[in-house]
Amino acid sequence: MKPKVAFIKTPDPRGITDTIISGLSKSLSARNFETRIFEPTQDNIQEVVNQIIEYKPLFTFDFNLDGLIFAEKDGQQKILADIIGNIHVTWFLDDPMIHFTKLKSALQSNQLLYLTIDIEHGQWLGSMGKNVAFLAPGINPSDFPPPNVEKEFDIAFVGPVADPDNIENSWKERFDQNLFGFAVELGRMLYRNPDMPVRFASGYLLSQYNQDFQQAMIKFQQEKEDEFMQYLTEITLYAMHLRRWNIIDSIEDFEINVLGPVEGETKDNVVVYPKIIANEDIISFLSKTKISLLSHPPFIPTGLAYTVFASVGSNTLTMVEERLSSKSFLIDGRDLITYHPIDTVEIEGKIAYYLEDAPSEREAIAKQGRDTVFQNHTLLHRGEFLANMLNDIIKRASEPSENGKGELKEDTPEKLN
């Protein structure tokens, strides 16, 4: 009998999780797994859970813990995987800190396997004693048009983007003076140091403050942990927008097409496409663009976000911030071009070179990058890695232990949330 995997599909305006589920499902099916996709809503949750229980999957799979289902049994709230006795796999496509409220409610369960796209994320979860594995993003080749699409645009910048002054003004209304000052200073530190994880940076910066403030911040974290994590999340977003705003504001001689919403007044050479948010639309636009300029959130210190692979796969010359830990995936000068995020002279100089002086070199790098992604970084490759991981779990679970072999529990929750 084939091992069963139940994919839990949840709403995603970008459509990224939809394409990943489709790719992984096909890949696992080709590797002797039986897969089925479930789509719970508020109206059908009980029906879907009954279907999952009847299906009896060895594994349930979701993204960012969005498909985690809780049930009430014996007067206690429990994760469905704890009740039916399977393993729940969640793949964080960004920093787990953003989803801390959901993560906190799941930490007591030992039935979860966390996949992350960044080593630092895995280290943070591992420090909590959780089962963690690294799985880099990958693209679904069927999402991409052929490489001979005509180039209509010079530069595309993937947003969203916000004027950091607007963020600071909103903070002044919500934070006291000390929290405001710390937030601005930490955000600017992250802006200057793109490889520095926010959790490390906050601890380092806090050590430079007086003891009273340190104790107040420690108390804040201990007594209002959810709010503290939201505070760090906002600071990281501020650092991201500092970087993005500085880049688009510094480019003088070229038209910049920003994909996604922009908050704030931009210069005349910035053209905004606020409704281009969905994965399909972004890929379509990038495939018609000569240079794709990306600036990654500090949430992902390695820089190995899905958008990188999607951009390179779109046959556009992708310019992305240099991150040491990502060089084994895509090579600077061969598959893409890197830049330092606060060196605006370097950024515009490279744009000018590849647009005006070396169009053939630009096209060659774009083609090689696409070939590399299609050959090595698809969801078929990620599915093979995932299949090996799940088979290893099955093998270890089948080995005799002191208490004999484990068996799946077949129990029914009393009340579902």
N, C-alpha and C positions, 0 to 999 in steps of 0.2 A: 504493500500500500504506500502511495506517495505521501510524504509529509505535506500537511496543509498550511498555507499562509493566508491569513485574512488581512487584506489592506483596508484600513479605515480611512475613507476619503472625507475630508472636511473642506469647507469653502476657502478658496484662495483667489482673490481678485486678480492676482498676477498669472495664475494658471501654471505656476512652476511645479507645484505638487502634483497636479494632474498629469503632466507629462512625465514626471519621475515615476509615479505609480504605474503608468502605462509601460514605461521602459523596463522597470524592475520586474513587473508581473510577467512580461514576455521572457525576460532573461531567466527568471527562476523556473518558469514553466519548461524552458529548454534544458533545465538541469534537474529534471525529475522531481520538481515540486508541483503540487496542485495549488493554484491561487484563485482567489475570489475577492472581488472588490465590494465593500459595503459602504453605504453613504447615509449615516445617521443624521436625522434632523430632530428638532424639538417635537415634531408631530409623530415621528415613526420610531422613536428610540426603543420602546419596548419590543416592537416587532423586529427591529434589526438585531437587538440583543438575543432574542429567541432564535433568530436565524444563525447567529454566530455560535450559540450553544449547540444548536443542531448540527452545524457544520463541523464542530469539534476540531478547530485548528490547533496545531502545535504552537504556532506563532501568530500573534496579531501585530500589525505594523502601522505606525502613524508618523506624523511629522510634528516636531515642536510640542509634543504631548497634547496636541489639539484633539486627538481621537481617543484619549483616555476616558474610559467609562467607569463610573463608580456605581456601586450597588449597596443596598442596606441588607445586612445579614446578621442575625442574632443581635440586633440593636446597634450594630456598628457599621460605619461607612468603610467599604473595602473596594479596592480596585478589582475590576472584573477578572483580570488575569489571576488574582489571588484566589478567587472563588472557583473558577473553572480549571485552574491548575495548568495554564499554559504560560509561555514566555511572551511578554509584550516588548516589542522593539520600537524605540522612538528615535528618529533621526533629526537632530537639531541642525537646521540649515543656517542658523545664526547663533549668537551667543545664548546659552541656556539662561543667563542672568535676565534676559528680556522676558523670559517665561517663568520667572522665579515663583510666582504664586502657584502655578500648576506644578512646578517641580517640587516645591515644599510639601504639597499634599501627597506626593508619590514617593517621598524618600524612605518611608517605612517599609515599602514593599521590596522584596528580594526577587520578584518575578520580572523585573525590568532590565533590559539591556539598552544602554544609551550609546548611540552613534553620534559622533561629532565631526565637523569638517575642519576643526582647528585643534592642534595639540594642546594649546593652553586651556581650551574648554574641557578637554578630557582630563587634564591634570586637576582642574578645579573639582570636577565631579568625582574623580578618583580619590581626592582628599577626603571626600565624604563617605568613602567605603563602597562606592557604587561600581557596578560592572560597566566598563566603558571600552569602546573600540573606535578607531579612527577610520572614517570612510569619506574620501574626497568626493566632491560633486562630479557629475558627469552629464553629458548632453544626450538628448534623444535625436539621432540623425534625421529622423523623419520630420522634425520641426523646421529644418533648414532648407531654404531654396537652393538651387544649383549655384555653383560659384561664378557663373558668367552673367550675373545680374548687373545691369548698367549702374554705374556710380553716379548718383544725382546730387549728393551732398559731400562737402569737404570734411566737416568735423561734426561728430555727435558726442554729446556729454550726457551720460546716464545719471539722472537725478534720483530723488528729489533734491532741491536746493533751497536753503532759507538764509536770509540775511541774519548773521549772528547777533547783530544789534537788537533785532526784534526779540530774540530769545532772551538776551540779557534784560531787556525791559520787562518782559513777562516775569522773569525771576525776581526782579526788584519788588514786584507786587506780591510775591508769594513767599519768598525766603527772608529770614532776618539777615542782618548785615554779615554775620559770620558765615552762615551757610552760603550766602551769595558770593562772598569773597573767595571761599574755598572752591566753590563750583567753577568760577571763572578761572582761577589759577590752575585747577586740575585740568579743565578743558584745554587750556592753552599749553599745558605740559604734554597732553596727548597729541595736540596739533603738531608740536615740535618733534615728537618722538613716535612715529607711526608704528613702530614695532613693540611698543610698551603696552602690555595689557592693562586695562583700567583697574583691575583688582590689585595689581602690583603697584601701579602708579599712585593710587589713592593711599595705600599704606605708606609708601615712601614720602609722599607730600605731607601726610599727617604727622610724620615723625619730625618734621621741621617746625611744627607749631608748638605753642606753649602747652604745658601739661593740662591746664584747665580745659582748653579746647579739645585736646586729645581725649580726655575722659568724657567730655560731652558727646563727642562723635561715637565713641565706643558704646556709650549708653544708648544713643540713637540707634545704632545697629542692633544692639541686643534686645531692646524693648520694642522697636518698630522695624523689624527686619525687612518686611515687604516694602515699606516706604523707603528704607535706606537703599535697597536694590533699585527701586524706581528712580531715586535720586542719582545714583551712579549711571543708570541708563540714560537719563536726560543729559547728564554731563557728557557722556560719550557721543550722543547725537549732536550736542553743541560743538564738540571737537570735529565731528564729521562735517558739519555745515561751515565751520570756520575754514576748513581746508577747501571744500568745494566752492564756497563763495570767493575765496581768495584766488582760486584758479581761474574761474570764469571772469572775474572782475579784472584780472591782470592781463588777459589776452587782448591785444589792441588791433592787430592787423588782419584778423580772420573772423568770419562769421561762425558763431557757436550755436549749434542746435541742441537745446536741452530737452531731453526726453523725460517727461514727468513734471509735476507742479513745481513752481518757483514762488517763494514768498519773499517779497522785497522788490525794490526798483533796480532793474538791471540796465546795463548800457545798451546803446542802439545796435551793437553787433551781436546781441544775444537774442535768438529766436526761440520761443518757448512752445513746446507741444505738451500741454498739461494732461491731455487724455491718453498719451502713449505710456501706459503703465503695464499692460498685460505683456506677458512673455512673448507671445506670438507677434505682437505689434513691434516690440523692441527689436526682436530678431529681424523682422522685415525691414525696419528702418536701417539697422546697422548693416544689413547686407547691401544696401544701396549707398553706403557711406565709405569714403576713402580712409578716414581715420576715426577710430572710436577712442575717446578719452575717458578713462575710468578713474574714479577716486573712491577707494573702499572705506567703509566704516571702520573705525578703530575697534569695533566689536570682533573683527576677524584679523588678529595680528599676523597670521600667515599670508593673508591676501587671497586665500584659495576660495573665494566666493563663487557661487554658480555663475554669476554674471561674467566673470573672466572667461570661463570655458565657452559660454554662449557667444560672447563677443568674438573671441578668436575663431570659433567655429563658423561665424558669419562671413568669413572671408574679408574682414576689414582689418587694416593695420591697427592693432590694439596697443594703446599706450596706457600703462598701469604703474602704480607706485611700486618701487623696488622693495621686495621683501625677501630676505635671505632664505627663509624656510620654504619658499615656493619654487625655487630655481630648479629643483629636480623634476618638476612637472612640465614647466614651459620655460624655454631657454631664451634669455635676453639676446636680442639681435638675430635670432633664428625664427622663433615663433611669435614674438611680440617685442615691444620696446618698453623699457622701464624709465622712470624719472623720479627725482626726489620731490615730494609733494609741496615743499615750501620754496623750491627753486624755480620761480616763475620765468626767469630768463632762460633756463634750460628747457622748460616745457615749450615755450613759444619758439625757441630756436629749433627744437626737434620737429615741431609741427611744420615750420617753414622749410626745413631740410627735406622732409618726406613728401610734402605737398608740391614744392616748387623745384627743388634741386635733384631729387632722386626718386621720381615716380616709379621707375622700374624696380628699384630696390624695395620700395614700399609694397608693390604688388607681389614681389617674390616672398617677402616675409609674411604677408597676409595669406598667400597660398600655402606656404610651409606650415604656418600656424594651424590653418584649417585641416591640413593633412594630419598633423600631429594629434589634434583633438579627435578627429574621426578614427584614427588608428589606435589610440591609446586611452581616450578619456570619455568613452560613451557609457550609457547606462547598462549596456550589455557587459562591459568590463566590470562596472561596479556590481552588477548582479552576480557575476561569477565570484567575485570576492565575498559578497554577502552569502551566496549559496555555500561556499566553503566554511564560512563562519557558522552558519546554522547547522550544517552537517556535523561540524565539530561539537556543537552543543548537544546534538542528538546522540552522538557517539559517547560523549562523556556521561550523559544522563543514562545511557544504557549499560554502563560499566557497573558491576556489582559493588555495593558499598556495605558498610557494617550493618545497615538496616535492610539490605536487599535492594532490588531495583525499584526505582520510583515509578509511580503510575499516575496518569492524569486523573485528577478528580473530576467527577461528573456530577456537579451540584448546580442547583438553580438559585439565583439570587431572588430575594423576596420583593425588593423594591428598588427600582432603578432611578438614577438621576440623569 
